[in-house]
Amino acid sequence: MVGFVGAALTGCSSTPKQEQQAEPKIEAQPTQTVSPATAAVDDEAVKMEALQQKIAELRNKRVHFDFDRSNIKPEYFDVIKQHARFMQDNPEVKVTIAGYCDERGTVEYNLALGERRANAAYNALVAAGVAPDRIQTVSYGESYPLDPRHNEEAWAKNRRATFVYGIGEFMRPH
């Protein structure tokens, strides 16, 4: 009977067994890892956005000409410098320079004058250090006037050279 009492006492321990509680699971929040490739894409996107913004700023930086002339006036030298600096700072950029005239003169004459105006801007950019193979010219003569009126103020606006930029390729103004 002693054995039975000993066994009974062993089975009835006075201290309750502690149940092992499972440690609470802490789920890790997903972290965003930035790989070098992702960082490079982000950097490229930022650079492209800045480049597009600068192109938009330069869009209205035109060179205007006197009647029947294709020489760049001193008041436009700074405009040429701004375009040249932009091209030097951004070697992936190409530019199309378009020459325009007012409506006076024949179609043939105005196309030739527009080409001389575009070439004057081309030569100024090359003289400022821009590689010639990054520049192309086109003449639109009297087509695409900025101001369709028929007076001296409108004609002065229409005698111009514009700069149209493309990233890695030439773009056409129209």
VEXDREN-2710 file (C-alpha; in Angstrom, 1 decimal):
% VEXDREN-2710
k/r/px/py/pz
1/MET/0.0/0.0/0.0
2/VAL/2.9/2.3/0.6
3/GLY/3.7/2.0/-3.1
4/PHE/0.2/2.9/-3.9
5/VAL/0.2/6.0/-1.7
6/GLY/3.6/7.1/-3.0
7/ALA/2.3/6.8/-6.6
8/ALA/-0.9/8.6/-5.6
9/LEU/1.0/11.4/-4.0
10/THR/3.2/11.7/-7.0
11/GLY/0.2/12.1/-9.3
12/CYS/-1.3/14.8/-7.1
13/SER/1.3/17.3/-6.9
14/SER/0.4/20.4/-4.9
15/THR/1.9/22.8/-7.5
16/PRO/0.0/23.1/-10.7
17/LYS/1.9/22.6/-13.9
18/GLN/2.4/25.7/-15.8
19/GLU/1.3/25.5/-19.3
20/GLN/3.9/26.7/-21.7
21/GLN/2.6/29.7/-23.4
22/ALA/3.6/30.3/-26.9
23/GLU/5.5/33.5/-27.5
24/PRO/3.4/36.0/-29.3
25/LYS/4.3/36.1/-33.0
26/ILE/5.4/39.5/-34.2
27/GLU/4.9/39.7/-37.9
28/ALA/7.6/41.7/-39.5
29/GLN/6.4/44.6/-41.7
30/PRO/7.6/44.3/-45.2
31/THR/10.5/46.7/-45.8
32/GLN/11.2/48.3/-49.1
33/THR/14.6/47.5/-50.3
34/VAL/16.1/49.7/-53.0
35/SER/18.4/47.8/-55.3
36/PRO/21.1/49.7/-57.2
37/ALA/19.0/49.1/-60.4
38/THR/15.9/50.7/-58.8
39/ALA/18.0/53.6/-57.5
40/ALA/19.5/54.1/-61.0
41/VAL/16.0/54.2/-62.5
42/ASP/14.8/56.7/-60.0
43/ASP/17.9/58.9/-60.6
44/GLU/17.3/58.6/-64.3
45/ALA/13.6/59.6/-63.9
46/VAL/14.6/62.7/-61.8
47/LYS/17.2/63.7/-64.4
48/MET/14.7/63.3/-67.3
49/GLU/12.1/65.4/-65.5
50/ALA/14.7/68.2/-64.9
51/LEU/15.8/67.9/-68.6
52/GLN/12.2/68.2/-69.8
53/GLN/11.7/71.2/-67.5
54/LYS/14.7/73.0/-68.9
55/ILE/13.6/72.2/-72.5
56/ALA/10.2/73.8/-71.7
57/GLU/12.0/76.9/-70.3
58/LEU/14.1/77.2/-73.5
59/ARG/11.1/76.7/-75.8
60/ASN/10.3/80.4/-76.0
61/LYS/14.0/81.5/-76.3
62/ARG/13.9/82.5/-79.9
63/VAL/16.1/84.6/-82.1
64/HIS/14.3/87.3/-84.1
65/PHE/15.6/89.0/-87.2
66/ASP/15.3/92.3/-89.0
67/PHE/13.4/92.5/-92.3
68/ASP/15.2/90.6/-95.1
69/ARG/18.2/89.9/-92.8
70/SER/19.7/86.7/-91.4
71/ASN/22.4/88.0/-89.1
72/ILE/22.0/87.5/-85.4
73/LYS/21.7/90.8/-83.6
74/PRO/23.7/91.4/-80.5
75/GLU/20.6/91.5/-78.3
76/TYR/20.2/87.7/-79.1
77/PHE/23.7/86.7/-78.3
78/ASP/22.6/85.7/-74.7
79/VAL/19.9/83.5/-76.2
80/ILE/22.4/81.7/-78.3
81/LYS/24.7/81.3/-75.2
82/GLN/21.8/79.8/-73.2
83/HIS/21.1/77.2/-75.9
84/ALA/24.8/76.4/-76.3
85/ARG/25.3/76.0/-72.6
86/PHE/22.2/73.7/-72.4
87/MET/23.6/71.5/-75.2
88/GLN/27.0/71.4/-73.7
89/ASP/25.6/70.3/-70.3
90/ASN/23.4/67.7/-71.9
91/PRO/25.3/65.7/-74.5
92/GLU/22.3/63.4/-75.2
93/VAL/20.3/66.3/-76.5
94/LYS/19.9/67.2/-80.2
95/VAL/18.3/70.3/-81.6
96/THR/16.5/71.2/-84.8
97/ILE/16.7/74.9/-85.6
98/ALA/13.8/76.2/-87.7
99/GLY/14.0/79.4/-89.7
100/TYR/10.8/81.5/-90.4
101/CYS/9.9/84.6/-92.3
102/ASP/7.1/87.0/-92.5
103/GLU/4.6/86.8/-95.3
104/ARG/6.2/89.3/-97.6
105/GLY/8.2/87.9/-100.4
106/THR/7.7/84.9/-102.7
107/VAL/7.5/81.4/-101.3
108/GLU/10.8/80.5/-102.8
109/TYR/12.6/83.6/-101.4
110/ASN/11.1/83.1/-97.9
111/LEU/12.2/79.4/-97.8
112/ALA/15.7/80.5/-98.7
113/LEU/15.7/83.3/-96.2
114/GLY/14.4/81.0/-93.5
115/GLU/17.2/78.6/-94.3
116/ARG/19.8/81.4/-93.9
117/ARG/18.3/82.3/-90.6
118/ALA/18.4/78.7/-89.3
119/ASN/22.0/78.4/-90.6
120/ALA/23.0/81.6/-88.8
121/ALA/21.7/80.1/-85.5
122/TYR/23.4/76.8/-86.4
123/ASN/26.8/78.6/-87.0
124/ALA/26.5/80.5/-83.7
125/LEU/25.9/77.3/-81.7
126/VAL/28.9/75.6/-83.5
127/ALA/31.0/78.7/-82.7
128/ALA/30.0/78.4/-79.1
129/GLY/31.3/74.8/-79.0
130/VAL/28.3/72.6/-79.9
131/ALA/29.1/69.6/-82.1
132/PRO/27.6/70.1/-85.6
133/ASP/26.3/66.6/-85.7
134/ARG/23.9/67.4/-82.9
135/ILE/22.2/70.2/-84.8
136/GLN/20.0/70.2/-87.9
137/THR/18.2/73.0/-89.7
138/VAL/14.9/73.4/-91.5
139/SER/13.2/76.3/-93.1
140/TYR/9.4/76.9/-93.0
141/GLY/9.6/80.2/-94.8
142/GLU/6.3/82.1/-94.1
143/SER/4.5/79.0/-92.9
144/TYR/3.4/78.7/-89.3
145/PRO/3.3/82.4/-88.3
146/LEU/3.3/83.2/-84.6
147/ASP/1.1/86.1/-85.2
148/PRO/-1.3/85.8/-88.2
149/ARG/-2.0/89.6/-88.4
150/HIS/-0.8/91.6/-91.4
151/ASN/1.2/94.5/-89.7
152/GLU/4.7/95.3/-88.7
153/GLU/4.3/94.1/-85.2
154/ALA/3.1/90.6/-86.4
155/TRP/5.8/90.4/-89.1
156/ALA/8.5/91.2/-86.6
157/LYS/7.3/88.2/-84.4
158/ASN/7.3/85.9/-87.4
159/ARG/10.9/86.6/-88.5
160/ARG/12.5/84.1/-86.2
161/ALA/14.6/81.0/-85.5
162/THR/13.3/78.5/-83.0
163/PHE/15.1/75.7/-81.2
164/VAL/13.3/72.3/-80.8
165/TYR/15.0/69.7/-78.6
166/GLY/15.0/66.0/-78.7
167/ILE/16.6/63.5/-76.3
168/GLY/18.7/61.2/-78.4
169/GLU/17.0/62.2/-81.6
170/PHE/16.0/65.1/-83.8
171/MET/12.5/66.5/-83.4
172/ARG/10.5/68.4/-86.0
173/PRO/8.9/71.7/-84.9
174/HIS/5.6/70.9/-86.7
END
